[in-house]
Amino acid sequence: MEMKTILVIDDEKIVRGTLRRILTSIGYTVIEASNGAVGIEKISESLPNLVICDILMPTKEGIETIRELHRDYPELPIIAISGGGRFGTSDFLPHAELFGAHAVLRKPFSVDEVIATVDALLGADGT
């Protein structure tokens, strides 16, 4: 079986690290990017099997990144993640789905939620 790669785009190092630990423990290779611009650059180098993208980030935020990924790679599964914003509880996740996210996870998420969502998009056996 070919090892699947997941790109995690989030400006919070702790979130990237948590997702890396969860995903590598179930057999995925994880690539990290600290914002949407870096994520797009990494995808141009090597297309992952799935992207997990935060919504609120500096440099290139998540909705813009998701729109671009959906336009350029329509078959690429995308999971949007968000905990809301510093300035209120605005819910950006429904907007992410409108612009191309295939699934959404609200922070804080559980290990089981991450695994179930990834499995639903890539198949329980990673295919």
C-alpha positions in Angstrom: 0.0 0.0 0.0 1.3 3.4 -0.9 1.8 5.8 2.1 -0.6 8.7 1.9 0.5 12.3 2.6 -1.5 14.9 4.4 -0.6 18.6 4.3 -1.4 20.5 7.6 -1.7 24.3 7.1 -2.0 26.1 10.4 -0.1 29.1 11.9 -0.1 27.5 15.4 2.8 25.2 15.8 1.1 23.3 18.6 -1.9 22.5 16.3 0.4 21.3 13.5 2.4 19.1 16.0 -0.8 17.6 17.5 -2.2 16.8 14.0 1.2 15.3 13.0 1.3 13.0 16.0 -2.3 11.9 15.4 -1.9 11.3 11.7 1.6 9.6 11.8 0.3 7.3 14.5 -2.2 5.9 12.0 0.3 5.6 9.1 0.2 8.9 7.2 3.1 11.1 6.2 2.6 14.7 7.3 3.9 17.9 5.8 3.5 21.1 7.6 2.9 24.7 6.5 2.6 27.8 8.7 0.2 29.7 6.4 -1.6 29.4 3.1 1.2 30.8 1.0 3.6 28.3 2.3 1.0 25.5 1.9 0.3 26.4 -1.8 4.1 26.4 -2.4 4.4 22.9 -0.8 1.5 21.6 -2.9 3.2 22.9 -6.1 6.3 20.8 -5.1 4.4 17.6 -4.3 0.6 17.0 -4.3 -0.6 15.5 -1.0 -3.6 13.2 -0.8 -5.5 15.5 1.6 -5.1 19.0 3.1 -6.1 20.2 6.6 -6.3 24.0 6.6 -6.9 26.4 9.4 -9.2 29.4 8.6 -7.6 32.3 10.5 -4.0 32.7 9.6 -1.6 35.6 8.7 -0.1 36.1 5.2 -2.7 34.0 3.4 -5.8 33.0 5.3 -7.7 29.8 5.1 -10.8 30.7 3.0 -8.5 32.2 0.3 -6.3 29.1 0.4 -9.2 26.7 0.2 -10.7 28.6 -2.7 -7.4 28.4 -4.6 -6.9 24.7 -3.8 -10.4 23.9 -4.8 -10.0 25.8 -8.1 -6.6 24.3 -9.0 -7.1 20.8 -7.6 -10.8 20.0 -7.5 -10.3 16.4 -6.6 -8.1 17.2 -3.6 -10.0 16.5 -0.3 -9.8 19.5 2.1 -10.7 19.6 5.8 -11.1 23.1 7.2 -10.4 23.7 10.9 -11.2 26.7 13.1 -11.7 27.7 16.6 -13.4 31.0 15.7 -11.6 34.3 16.1 -9.9 36.4 18.7 -12.5 39.1 18.3 -15.6 37.0 18.8 -17.2 33.7 18.0 -17.8 34.2 14.3 -18.2 30.8 12.7 -16.2 30.6 9.5 -16.5 26.9 8.9 -19.8 27.0 6.9 -18.0 29.5 4.6 -15.1 27.1 4.2 -17.6 24.5 2.9 -19.1 27.0 0.5 -15.6 27.6 -1.0 -14.5 24.0 -1.4 -13.8 22.3 2.0 -15.1 18.7 2.0 -15.3 18.6 5.8 -14.9 20.8 8.8 -13.6 20.4 12.3 -14.1 22.8 15.1 -11.2 23.4 17.5 -10.6 21.9 20.0 -11.2 18.6 18.2 -10.7 15.1 19.5 -8.3 12.5 18.2 -11.3 10.3 17.2 -12.9 13.3 15.3 -9.7 13.8 13.3 -9.3 10.1 12.5 -12.9 9.6 11.5 -12.9 12.7 9.2 -9.6 11.7 7.5 -10.8 8.1 7.1 -14.1 9.3 5.7 -12.3 11.3 3.0 -9.4 8.9 2.3 -11.0 5.6 3.2 -10.5 3.7 6.4 -7.5 1.8 4.8 -6.0 5.1 3.5 -6.9 4.6 -0.1 
